[in-house]
Amino acid sequence: MTTLPLSYLADAAPALTHSSSQGRLLLAALLGIGVIVLLITKLKLHPFLALTLGSMVLAAVAGAPFDKLTTSFATGFGSTVASVGLLIGLGAMLGKLLADSGGANVIADTVLARSGGRKLPWAMALIAAVLGLPLFFEVGVVLLIPIVLLVARRGNIPVLRVGIPALAGLSVLHGLVPPHPGPLVAVDALHADLGITLALGLLVAVPTLIVAGPLFARLAERWVGPLNAPESTLPTETERPEHTPSFGAVLGTILLPVVLMLAKALVDVVVDSPKDGVQRAFDFIGSPLVALLLAVLVGMFTLGRGAGFTKARISTTVEKSLAPIAGIVFIVGAGGGFKQTLVDVGVGNAVSSWADKLHISALLLGWLIAVLIRLATGSATVATITAAGIVSPLAAGMSSPHAALLVLAVGSGSLFFSHVNDAGFWLVKEYFGMNVGQTLKSWSVMETVISVTAIAIILPLGLVL
């Protein structure tokens, strides 16, 4: 094992450099994760507090001095919030502008007006994928499910036939594509290139969405049987802003940060000269912070002014977008602290050595670890953060495409089989008026199909790239 990064751990390094010490480090990791799982699932403690306490247990069992138990955690928390927290905040602003301006309805109405019958499930998958780019999963569900229920009622078709594609679109984007919190944290932890991760994420997301969305929807419909949405969740069709932005303005605003980040990745590949003026310009405007900042500023005009908002209303909308994500930022930050603790005590190196001995693919290992943590905690974000921290040493010598694929492998594992310990499970259950069994047969299996399909695509890509 290598010398541990922090000075207080480096002093204890001789005790942690032999094979017997690897067992102690793995035990420390298991106990730390076990504490987090227990606190979240049994004691219903907030994930931020659970991750904080789990990090302290991990450091203590690994042999860190008592007065230094929180040093790594604080370092990781600060660096993660500084890098990822800013992007989450900007993403929330863009999502709030999209929601309040009626932009989501504009996208939905335009796509649905040009589709019908057998095309409807595919149209719902497309709508969800587009809206899923800037919106957090829970926000996307709240915005999109009422549209799904209205479409099902208007077309007199089974709810799951259009509901599953919509949920799949949101979930696939949530787990695989930045700027969602999980992929962003994994990109940061594994030092992957965001543009390449975004490009490969979209490449994996499209076939995954097709399989888990429109194709699986028909099977889920048969398993669950006829399903009518409860009247309590059906929205009235008059709930629209007085003015709405144009379809082109909404779509252009949503895709702007994606285009800028992909353009940066493309220019980096084509030019590959750090001193070139064009590459330096694209490196600036295509950086995640600047790309999202530009999208928010553009959205204030295209979405805010397009909906007839005053300057004061736009300012209020942006301000209100930040309060709901405070919990997400703290969870992500605490996950970064836990990740840094894993790295500094040497758990990542121990796992890397163990994986080498057993000849396990780094991509498969990242997926399996994320699956186990997802099943235990119910949180895709916690699963992504923790798994990324554990396998981060494996990414040290990887090429940019392989590091990006490791991000996607961890993200796909974090979506595996959502069940009763996941808030998303209950959100979907209540909106569709299903019982627990029906939700397991539809939503839970759909999440598993997404996870398995994605890793089935990622592993061959790892051999080719």
N, C-alpha and C positions, 0 to 999 in steps of 0.2 A: 504493500500500500504506500501511497505517497504521503509526504509530510502534510499535516492538516493545516488549513489556511490561517486560522486565527492563532495569535501568539499563546493564548492560554491553553489552546488545544495542542499546539505544537510542543509545549512542555511535556504533555502527557503522551506524545506520539509513540515513544518506545513501547508503551504498554498496549498500543493499539495497532501494532504493525505485523503481528503474527496471525496465523490462521485461526488460532483460538480466539483472538480478539475480534475476528470477523463475525464469529458466532455471537459475541456480546453485542456488537453493533447491530446485527440483524435482530437480536432480541430487543434491543432498545427501540428499533424502528417499529417492531410489531407491538410493543407495549405502548409506544406513543400513538400509533394509529388506533390501537384498541381503546385507549382512553378517549380519543376523539369520537370514535364510533359509539361508545357507551354513553358519553355525555350528550351526544346529539339525539340518539335513538331512544335511550331509556329515561334520561333525566330532562330531555327536551331543552337542553341548554343551547343558547344561540351559537351558531358555528364559529363566530369570531372568538368567543370565550373558550369554546372547546379546542380550537386550533392553538390558542395561546397556552392553555394548560397542557395540551398534548406535546407542544414544543418543549416545555419545561421538563416534563417527564422524560422525553427523549434525551435531552441534554444531560439530565441527572443520571440516568441509567448508563449512558455512554461514558460517563466519568468526567464531565465538565465540572470545574470548581463551582461551589455553591453560589458564590457571589457573582458568577459570570453566566448564570443559566439563561438570562434573557438577552445577552449581547448579540448572538447570532440572529435571534428573532427580531430584535429592534432594527438591525441592519437590513435584513430581508424585507421587513415591513416597509421601511422607508423607501428603499429602492424600487419596490414593486408599486407602491402608491404613486411615486414620482413618475414612473414610466407608464404603467397601465392605468392608474387611476385617472389621469388626465384624459386618456382616450375614452374611458368609460363615460366620463362626464360630458365630453363632446358628443359621443354617440347618443346619450340620453337627451341632449338638447335637440339634436336633429330628429330623433324619434318623437319627441313631444311636439315639435313644430309640424311634423307629418300627421300626427294624430289630431291635434286641435284644429288644423286648417281644413280637415276633410280630405286630405290627400289620399288616405287609404281607401276611402270610398270612391274617389276618382279612378284610381287604378283598378279597383274591383269592378266598378260599373263598366269601364271601357273594355276590359278583357271579357267580361261575361256577356256584353252586348254582341260580341263577335263569336260567341261559342254557344253551343247548346247540345242537348242530348248526350251522346257518347263523349263529346269533347269537354263536358263540364268538369269531370274529375281532373283532367289534364289542365284545364284552365285554373282550377282552384290550386293545384300544385304550383303553377306558374305565379299566380298572385302571391301565394305564401312565400315563395322563394324571393320574389322582388321585395316584398314588405319585410321579409326576414333579414335582409341585409343591414338596415339601420336599427331595427327594433329588437329589444331584449325579448326572450321567449314569452315571459308572462304578459308583457305589453302586447305582443303580437297575438297571443291567444285572446285577450280581452277585445282587441280590435277586430280580429278576423272571424272568430266563432259566430258572432251575431250575423255577419255577412253569410257565412256558411248556412246557418239556420234559415235565413231568408231565402237563399237560393234553393234549398231543399223544399221549402214550402211552396215557392213560386213554381218550381218545376215538378212538384209532386213526385220526388225521387227519395230513396232511402238516405237518411242523414249521413250514415257512415260512408256512402259512396263518394260524397264530396268532402266529408269531414276528415277522413283519414289522409287524403292527399294534402289537405291544408295543414294538418298537424305535422305530417312528415316534412313538408317544406320548411316549416318553422324550426323543427327539431334538427334537421340536417344542417341548416345554416348555423344554428345555435352551437352545435358541437364541433363543426369542422371549419368554419369560415370566420376569420377576423372581420370586423372589430368586436366580436362578441368576447365577453370576459375570459371564458375558459381558454379558447385558442390564443388570445393575446398573452395570457400569463404563461402558457406553454411555450410560445415563441420566445418570450423573454427568458424563461428558465433554461431553455435548450439552445439559446443564442442562434435561432434560425432566422433566415431572411424572410421578412414579412411579405414582400412581394411574391417571392417564390411559393411561400406557404399559401398565400391567397390564390395564386394561379392553380396550384395542385389541389387545393381544397375545392375549388369550383369544378375541377376535372373529376374528382372523386364524387362530389356532391350530386352531379347531374344523373349518372346511372343509379346511384343509391336512392335518389328521390323517385326515380321512375319505378324501381322495384318495390320500395317500401310505401309508395304513394298510390298511384292509380292501379297498379297491378295487385298489390296486397289488399286494396280496399274491397275488391269483389270477394276475396276469400274471407275477410273480416265480416263482411255483410252476411255471408252464409253462416258463419260461426255464431254470431250474435243474434241473428234473426231480425225481423222487422223492428225498427226503432223509430219512434216519434219523439221529437224534441219536446221537452216540457214547455208549457205555455209561459211559465215564469221566466224563462231565458230567451224567449222570442222577442226581439226588439220591435218597436214601432217603426214603420217605414218613413216617418216624417222627421226623424232625428238627423237633420243635416244642417250644416252652416248655411247662412244666407248666400254667401259667395264661396266659391271653391277655386283653387288654382287649376291651370290647364293640365291635361295629361302629360304633355311633353315636358312641362316645367317640373312636375312631380317626379317623373321618371329620370330626367336629367339630374335633378338634385340628389336622388337616391344613389344613382350610379356614379356620380362625380368622384367621391373618394376612392371607389373601386378602380375606376379608370386611371386615376392619377397614380395609385400604388402599382397597378399592373404596368403602366407606362414606365415607371421608374425601373421596375424589374427588367423590362424588355430592353431599355436603353443601357442598363448595366451590362447585359449580356452582349449586346451589339457593339457598344463603344469600348467598354473595358479600359478606360484611361482616366484615372482620378483627376488629371489636370484639364481634361476636356471641359469647355464651358457648357456645352449642352448637357453632358452627364451631371455636372455639378448643379445645374438648374433643376434637372429632373430629380436628383437626389434630394433637393430641398422641397420642391412642391409635392414630391411623391412620398415623402416621409409621413408616417401615420398621423403625427400630430398636426402637421401643416395641411395634409389632405382633408382631415376631418374638420379642422378649423375653417378652411375655405368652404367646405360643404355647409357648415352651420351659417356662415356669413351669407352665402348665396341663398340658403334656405330661408333666411329672414326676409328676403325680398321675394323669391319665387313662391314660397309657401305662405309666409306671414302676410306680406302685402298682397299676394295673389288671392288670399282669402278675405281681403278687406280689413285686415287688422291695423290698428293704429300703432304708432311707435311704442306707446305705453303698453298695449296689449301684447306686442311681440316681446317686450322686456319682461312682462309678467310671465308669459309662457316659458321663456328660457329659464327664468328664476325658479319656477315651480318644477322644472324638470330635474333639478338636482336633489331635492329632498328625498324622493323615493329611492334613489340609488345609494344613499349613505350606507345602508346596510351591506349592499353589494361591494362597495369599495372597501369597507372594513373587513369583510370576509376574504376578499381577494388579497388585501394587504396581509392579513393574518396567514393566509395560505403561502404567501411569499416568505413570511417569517419562518414558517414551518419548513418550507423548502430549503431555506438557507441553513437552518439548523441541521437538516439531514445532510447537506453538503459539507458543512464545517466539521461535523463530528466524524465524517468518513463513511457514512452509511452508503452513499452512492458508489464509492469505490468498492465497498464490500459486495454490494449487489452486482457490480460490474464483474468482479472477479468470480463470483458465484455463477453468473450467466455464462462466462467464458468456459468454465469447467463443464457446465452442462450443455454447452453449445446451443443455447437458446438465442434465436434472432432477437435483436434489440427491439424491432418493431412489434413482434409478437409478445415480448416481455412487457413492453409499455402498455400494450392493449390489455393483457391479462391483469396487470396490477390495477389499472383503471377500472376494469370490470369488477374486481373484488371490492374495491373501495366504493364504487357506485352501488353495488348490491347491499353493502353494509350501511352506508350513510344516506343513500337516496339522493345525494347532491351531485349533479354532473360537474359543477364548478369545483367542489372540494375534491372529487375524484381526479379531475384533470390536474389541479394544482399539486396534489400529493404525488401522483404518479410521475408527473414531470420532474419533480424534485428528486425522486428516487432514481430515475434513469438518466438524469442529467449528465453524469460522467460518461455515459455511453455515447453522447453526442459530441464529445470533445474532438474526436478525430474524423468526424463525418463530413462529407461534402454538403454543400448547401441544400441540394435536393433531398438527400437522405435525412438531414436534420428536419427539414420541412415534413417529410413523410412520418418521422417519429412524432412530431406534433400532432399530425392527423391520426396516427395510430392511437395515441393517448386520448385524443378527443373522441374518436369513435368508440373506444372502450368505455368512456364516461357516460354513454347513452344506453348502455345495455340494461334491458329489463327493468324499467321503472315500475315500482310497486308501491305498497301502502306506506312506505317511509319517505315517499317523494311528494312534495307539495303539488307538483305538476299532475300527478296521478289524480288527486282529489279535485283539482281545478277542472280537468277534462271530464271526470265523472259527473260533476255537478252540472256543467254546461250542457252535456248531452243527455242528462237524466238517466244514466246507466247505473246498474248495481255494480258491486265490486267484481263479481264474476265476469260480467260483460266488459268491464273496463280492462280486466286482465287479458281477455281474449282479443281485444282490439288494440287499445293504446299500448299495453305492456309488450305484447307480441310485436307490434309495429316498431317500437324502440329497439327490440332485439334484432329485428330484420335490418334496421338501419345499421346497427353496430356490426353485425356479422357481414353484411354486404360490403360495407366500407372497408373493413380489414381484408376481405377477400380481394378487393381491388388494390389496396395499398401494398400488400405483400408482393404480388407480381411486379408492381411498379418499382419496388425496392430492388428487384433483380435486374430490371431493364435500365434504370437511371444510374 
